[in-house]
Amino acid sequence: MDPQIQLGIAVNDELFSPDPGARRAVLDHMGDVGLDHLTVGDHISFHGGTGFDGFVAATAALASHDSLKVLIGVYLAGLRHPMATARSLATLSQLAPGRLTLGVGVAGEDRSEVSNMGVDPSTRGRRMDETLGLLRRLATGEAVDHDGEFFHLESARILPPVEPRVPIVIGGAGDVAVRRTAAYGDGWLGMWCSARRYGATHQQLLEACEQAGRDAPTFAGLNMWVGLGSDAAAARTRLGERMSALYNLPAEKFQHITAAGRPEDVADFLSGYVEAGARTLTLVPVSDDIHTAIELSGQVRTLLLGS
Protein backbone atom coordinates (compact mmCIF):
# COMPACT_ATOMS: atom_id res chain seq x y z
CA MET A 1 0.00 0.00 0.00
CA ASP A 2 0.98 3.62 -0.50
CA PRO A 3 3.03 4.80 2.53
CA GLN A 4 1.15 8.11 2.33
CA ILE A 5 -2.05 6.48 3.57
CA GLN A 6 -3.28 8.01 6.81
CA LEU A 7 -6.00 6.60 9.00
CA GLY A 8 -7.84 8.18 11.89
CA ILE A 9 -11.18 7.95 13.63
CA ALA A 10 -14.11 10.24 14.28
CA VAL A 11 -14.70 11.10 17.94
CA ASN A 12 -17.27 13.57 19.16
CA ASP A 13 -19.08 12.82 22.42
CA GLU A 14 -15.91 11.67 24.19
CA LEU A 15 -14.29 15.07 23.60
CA PHE A 16 -17.01 16.81 25.60
CA SER A 17 -16.31 14.98 28.84
CA PRO A 18 -16.05 17.41 31.77
CA ASP A 19 -13.14 15.24 32.97
CA PRO A 20 -9.95 16.52 31.25
CA GLY A 21 -8.13 13.34 32.20
CA ALA A 22 -10.67 11.16 30.42
CA ARG A 23 -10.44 13.34 27.33
CA ARG A 24 -6.66 13.18 27.31
CA ALA A 25 -6.76 9.40 27.84
CA VAL A 26 -8.81 8.99 24.66
CA LEU A 27 -6.46 11.16 22.62
CA ASP A 28 -3.31 9.64 24.11
CA HIS A 29 -4.61 6.15 23.30
CA MET A 30 -5.15 7.23 19.70
CA GLY A 31 -1.56 8.42 19.48
CA ASP A 32 -0.24 5.29 21.16
CA VAL A 33 -1.80 2.95 18.59
CA GLY A 34 -0.48 5.06 15.71
CA LEU A 35 -3.63 6.76 14.45
CA ASP A 36 -2.77 9.79 12.34
CA HIS A 37 -5.68 12.10 12.99
CA LEU A 38 -8.99 12.73 14.66
CA THR A 39 -12.09 13.81 12.74
CA VAL A 40 -14.81 15.88 14.39
CA GLY A 41 -18.19 16.73 12.92
CA ASP A 42 -20.33 19.84 13.00
CA HIS A 43 -24.07 20.30 13.37
CA ILE A 44 -26.10 23.18 14.74
CA SER A 45 -29.48 21.48 15.24
CA PHE A 46 -29.60 18.10 13.53
CA HIS A 47 -32.81 16.02 13.35
CA GLY A 48 -34.56 17.75 16.20
CA GLY A 49 -31.74 19.45 18.04
CA THR A 50 -28.60 17.32 18.36
CA GLY A 51 -25.20 18.67 17.38
CA PHE A 52 -21.86 20.13 18.41
CA ASP A 53 -19.68 22.94 17.13
CA GLY A 54 -16.87 21.73 14.90
CA PHE A 55 -14.39 24.45 15.84
CA VAL A 56 -14.99 23.99 19.57
CA ALA A 57 -14.46 20.23 19.21
CA ALA A 58 -11.31 20.75 17.14
CA THR A 59 -9.95 23.18 19.73
CA ALA A 60 -10.56 20.72 22.56
CA ALA A 61 -8.62 18.02 20.69
CA LEU A 62 -5.74 20.19 19.52
CA ALA A 63 -5.26 21.70 22.97
CA SER A 64 -5.35 18.30 24.68
CA HIS A 65 -2.79 16.48 22.51
CA ASP A 66 0.53 17.67 21.13
CA SER A 67 0.73 15.91 17.77
CA LEU A 68 -2.58 14.48 16.52
CA LYS A 69 -3.94 16.30 13.51
CA VAL A 70 -7.61 17.23 13.35
CA LEU A 71 -9.99 17.20 10.39
CA ILE A 72 -13.33 18.97 10.72
CA GLY A 73 -15.43 16.77 8.49
CA VAL A 74 -17.57 18.51 7.63
CA TYR A 75 -18.15 22.08 8.80
CA LEU A 76 -21.38 23.71 7.68
CA ALA A 77 -19.59 26.81 6.45
CA GLY A 78 -22.52 27.93 4.32
CA LEU A 79 -24.60 28.47 7.46
CA ARG A 80 -22.06 30.88 8.97
CA HIS A 81 -20.75 34.23 7.91
CA PRO A 82 -17.34 33.79 6.22
CA MET A 83 -15.77 36.50 8.39
CA ALA A 84 -16.59 34.48 11.52
CA THR A 85 -15.24 31.28 9.97
CA ALA A 86 -12.07 33.03 8.81
CA ARG A 87 -11.50 34.37 12.33
CA SER A 88 -11.91 30.88 13.83
CA LEU A 89 -9.39 29.51 11.32
CA ALA A 90 -6.87 32.23 12.14
CA THR A 91 -7.23 31.79 15.90
CA LEU A 92 -6.99 28.01 15.81
CA SER A 93 -3.99 28.18 13.48
CA GLN A 94 -2.16 30.21 16.12
CA LEU A 95 -2.92 27.50 18.68
CA ALA A 96 -1.88 24.53 16.51
CA PRO A 97 -0.22 25.61 13.26
CA GLY A 98 -0.26 22.99 10.53
CA ARG A 99 -2.46 20.51 12.40
CA LEU A 100 -5.93 21.45 11.13
CA THR A 101 -7.77 20.55 7.92
CA LEU A 102 -11.17 22.11 7.27
CA GLY A 103 -13.71 19.99 5.46
CA VAL A 104 -16.85 21.82 4.35
CA GLY A 105 -20.34 20.66 3.37
CA VAL A 106 -23.61 22.22 2.30
CA ALA A 107 -25.88 20.72 5.01
CA GLY A 108 -28.33 18.74 2.92
CA GLU A 109 -29.38 16.00 5.34
CA ASP A 110 -31.75 18.08 7.49
CA ARG A 111 -33.20 21.09 5.71
CA SER A 112 -34.74 22.51 8.88
CA GLU A 113 -31.19 22.96 10.19
CA VAL A 114 -30.55 25.20 7.19
CA SER A 115 -33.77 27.21 7.28
CA ASN A 116 -33.61 27.75 11.05
CA MET A 117 -30.26 29.47 10.50
CA GLY A 118 -31.98 31.95 8.21
CA VAL A 119 -30.66 30.38 5.02
CA ASP A 120 -32.89 29.43 2.10
CA PRO A 121 -32.06 25.75 1.42
CA SER A 122 -32.31 26.34 -2.33
CA THR A 123 -29.40 28.81 -2.16
CA ARG A 124 -27.02 26.82 0.00
CA GLY A 125 -24.76 25.73 -2.89
CA ARG A 126 -24.27 29.26 -4.25
CA ARG A 127 -23.77 30.55 -0.73
CA MET A 128 -21.08 27.91 -0.15
CA ASP A 129 -19.23 28.87 -3.35
CA GLU A 130 -19.18 32.53 -2.36
CA THR A 131 -18.03 31.61 1.15
CA LEU A 132 -15.16 29.47 -0.13
CA GLY A 133 -13.88 32.22 -2.39
CA LEU A 134 -13.90 34.65 0.52
CA LEU A 135 -12.16 32.25 2.90
CA ARG A 136 -9.29 31.92 0.44
CA ARG A 137 -8.90 35.69 0.19
CA LEU A 138 -9.30 36.39 3.91
CA ALA A 139 -6.63 33.81 4.82
CA THR A 140 -3.97 35.99 3.16
CA GLY A 141 -4.37 38.81 5.68
CA GLU A 142 -4.99 41.30 2.88
CA ALA A 143 -7.95 43.70 2.96
CA VAL A 144 -10.93 42.33 1.00
CA ASP A 145 -13.62 44.28 -0.82
CA HIS A 146 -16.49 42.14 -2.01
CA ASP A 147 -20.02 42.76 -3.23
CA GLY A 148 -21.67 39.39 -3.86
CA GLU A 149 -25.08 37.76 -3.84
CA PHE A 150 -24.95 36.98 -0.13
CA PHE A 151 -22.10 38.97 1.43
CA HIS A 152 -20.85 42.55 1.23
CA LEU A 153 -17.41 43.34 2.67
CA GLU A 154 -15.54 46.62 2.76
CA SER A 155 -11.83 46.55 3.62
CA ALA A 156 -12.46 43.34 5.55
CA ARG A 157 -9.33 41.90 7.08
CA ILE A 158 -8.39 38.98 9.31
CA LEU A 159 -5.01 39.15 11.04
CA PRO A 160 -2.69 37.43 11.52
CA PRO A 161 -2.56 35.71 8.12
CA VAL A 162 -3.09 31.96 8.37
CA GLU A 163 0.37 30.39 8.09
CA PRO A 164 0.68 27.66 7.10
CA ARG A 165 -2.58 27.88 5.18
CA VAL A 166 -5.31 25.55 6.43
CA PRO A 167 -6.24 23.06 3.68
CA ILE A 168 -9.91 23.27 2.71
CA VAL A 169 -11.44 20.04 1.42
CA ILE A 170 -14.87 19.63 -0.11
CA GLY A 171 -17.49 17.15 1.03
CA GLY A 172 -20.32 15.98 -1.17
CA ALA A 173 -20.85 13.85 -4.23
CA GLY A 174 -21.28 14.00 -7.97
CA ASP A 175 -20.47 16.68 -10.50
CA VAL A 176 -21.11 19.54 -8.08
CA ALA A 177 -18.47 18.25 -5.64
CA VAL A 178 -16.01 17.84 -8.52
CA ARG A 179 -16.62 21.36 -9.80
CA ARG A 180 -16.41 22.92 -6.34
CA THR A 181 -13.22 21.05 -5.48
CA ALA A 182 -11.53 22.01 -8.74
CA ALA A 183 -12.51 25.65 -8.19
CA TYR A 184 -11.87 26.11 -4.48
CA GLY A 185 -10.59 23.01 -2.69
CA ASP A 186 -7.36 21.26 -1.81
CA GLY A 187 -9.11 17.92 -2.24
CA TRP A 188 -12.29 15.92 -1.88
CA LEU A 189 -13.75 14.21 1.19
CA GLY A 190 -15.98 11.34 0.10
CA MET A 191 -18.69 9.58 2.09
CA TRP A 192 -21.74 7.46 1.35
CA CYS A 193 -20.28 5.95 -1.82
CA SER A 194 -19.08 2.60 -3.13
CA ALA A 195 -15.43 2.03 -4.01
CA ARG A 196 -16.40 2.12 -7.68
CA ARG A 197 -18.13 5.47 -7.29
CA TYR A 198 -15.23 6.82 -5.24
CA GLY A 199 -12.78 5.88 -7.98
CA ALA A 200 -14.94 7.45 -10.69
CA THR A 201 -15.24 10.73 -8.77
CA HIS A 202 -11.53 10.74 -7.98
CA GLN A 203 -10.71 10.38 -11.67
CA GLN A 204 -13.18 13.11 -12.60
CA LEU A 205 -11.49 15.40 -10.11
CA LEU A 206 -8.01 14.74 -11.50
CA GLU A 207 -9.27 15.57 -14.99
CA ALA A 208 -11.12 18.69 -13.81
CA CYS A 209 -8.02 20.05 -12.06
CA GLU A 210 -5.91 19.41 -15.15
CA GLN A 211 -8.43 21.23 -17.33
CA ALA A 212 -8.43 24.15 -14.88
CA GLY A 213 -4.64 24.33 -14.97
CA ARG A 214 -4.37 23.33 -11.33
CA ASP A 215 -2.08 20.79 -9.71
CA ALA A 216 -3.61 17.47 -8.68
CA PRO A 217 -5.36 17.63 -5.27
CA THR A 218 -3.16 17.12 -2.24
CA PHE A 219 -5.96 15.44 -0.25
CA ALA A 220 -8.09 12.42 -1.14
CA GLY A 221 -10.31 11.62 1.82
CA LEU A 222 -12.93 9.07 2.84
CA ASN A 223 -15.17 8.95 5.91
CA MET A 224 -16.82 5.59 6.60
CA TRP A 225 -18.95 4.16 9.38
CA VAL A 226 -17.62 0.79 10.58
CA GLY A 227 -18.64 -1.79 13.15
CA LEU A 228 -15.65 -3.33 14.94
CA GLY A 229 -15.70 -6.54 16.98
CA SER A 230 -14.72 -10.19 16.99
CA ASP A 231 -18.22 -11.29 15.89
CA ALA A 232 -19.01 -9.89 12.43
CA ALA A 233 -22.76 -10.41 12.71
CA ALA A 234 -22.95 -8.70 16.09
CA ALA A 235 -20.78 -5.84 14.85
CA ARG A 236 -23.04 -5.38 11.82
CA THR A 237 -26.17 -5.37 13.99
CA ARG A 238 -24.73 -2.83 16.43
CA LEU A 239 -23.60 -0.61 13.56
CA GLY A 240 -27.02 -0.75 11.88
CA GLU A 241 -28.83 0.12 15.10
CA ARG A 242 -26.60 3.14 15.74
CA MET A 243 -26.93 4.50 12.23
CA SER A 244 -30.69 3.92 12.04
CA ALA A 245 -31.20 5.83 15.29
CA LEU A 246 -29.11 8.76 14.03
CA TYR A 247 -30.33 9.03 10.45
CA ASN A 248 -33.92 7.75 10.79
CA LEU A 249 -33.38 5.20 8.00
CA PRO A 250 -33.37 1.37 7.97
CA ALA A 251 -30.01 -0.33 8.46
CA GLU A 252 -30.20 -1.93 5.01
CA LYS A 253 -29.72 1.50 3.42
CA PHE A 254 -26.14 1.60 4.73
CA GLN A 255 -25.01 -2.00 4.29
CA HIS A 256 -23.19 -1.68 0.95
CA ILE A 257 -21.22 1.45 1.97
CA THR A 258 -20.15 0.42 5.48
CA ALA A 259 -17.89 -2.31 6.87
CA ALA A 260 -18.28 -4.52 9.93
CA GLY A 261 -16.34 -7.29 11.63
CA ARG A 262 -12.78 -7.91 12.72
CA PRO A 263 -10.01 -5.47 11.80
CA GLU A 264 -9.08 -7.83 8.97
CA ASP A 265 -12.61 -7.62 7.55
CA VAL A 266 -12.69 -3.82 7.73
CA ALA A 267 -9.20 -3.44 6.23
CA ASP A 268 -10.15 -5.75 3.37
CA PHE A 269 -13.26 -3.68 2.61
CA LEU A 270 -11.31 -0.41 2.78
CA SER A 271 -8.59 -1.70 0.45
CA GLY A 272 -10.97 -1.26 -2.49
CA TYR A 273 -11.23 2.44 -1.70
CA VAL A 274 -7.46 2.76 -1.37
CA GLU A 275 -7.07 1.18 -4.79
CA ALA A 276 -9.63 3.74 -6.05
CA GLY A 277 -7.47 6.62 -4.80
CA ALA A 278 -8.39 7.28 -1.15
CA ARG A 279 -5.43 8.28 1.02
CA THR A 280 -6.80 9.96 4.17
CA LEU A 281 -9.29 7.56 5.70
CA THR A 282 -11.47 8.24 8.73
CA LEU A 283 -13.36 5.46 10.46
CA VAL A 284 -16.56 6.34 12.31
CA PRO A 285 -16.32 3.38 14.66
CA VAL A 286 -19.07 1.58 16.55
CA SER A 287 -17.73 -0.89 19.12
CA ASP A 288 -18.11 -1.97 22.75
CA ASP A 289 -16.56 1.28 23.99
CA ILE A 290 -14.31 4.06 22.73
CA HIS A 291 -11.05 2.44 23.83
CA THR A 292 -11.93 -0.85 22.12
CA ALA A 293 -12.77 1.15 19.00
CA ILE A 294 -9.38 2.90 19.17
CA GLU A 295 -7.45 -0.32 19.67
CA LEU A 296 -9.17 -2.12 16.79
CA SER A 297 -8.90 0.93 14.52
CA GLY A 298 -5.15 0.96 15.13
CA GLN A 299 -5.06 -2.66 13.95
CA VAL A 300 -6.96 -1.69 10.80
CA ARG A 301 -4.32 0.95 10.08
CA THR A 302 -1.49 -1.51 10.59
CA LEU A 303 -3.15 -4.02 8.25
CA LEU A 304 -3.72 -1.42 5.53
CA LEU A 305 -0.17 -0.14 5.66
CA GLY A 306 1.27 -3.63 5.68
CA SER A 307 -0.80 -5.20 2.93
Secondary structure as UniProt FT lines:
FT   TURN            3..4
FT   STRAND          6..10
FT   HELIX           13..16
FT   HELIX           20..32
FT   TURN            33..34
FT   STRAND          37..40
FT   STRAND          43..46
FT   TURN            47..49
FT   STRAND          50..52
FT   HELIX           54..64
FT   STRAND          69..75
FT   HELIX           77..79
FT   HELIX           82..95
FT   TURN            97..98
FT   STRAND          100..104
FT   HELIX           111..115
FT   TURN            116..118
FT   HELIX           121..123
FT   HELIX           124..138
FT   TURN            139..141
FT   STRAND          144..147
FT   STRAND          152..156
FT   STRAND          168..171
FT   HELIX           174..184
FT   STRAND          187..190
FT   HELIX           195..211
FT   TURN            212..213
FT   STRAND          219..228
FT   HELIX           232..247
FT   HELIX           251..257
FT   STRAND          259..261
FT   HELIX           263..275
FT   TURN            276..277
FT   STRAND          280..286
FT   HELIX           290..306
//
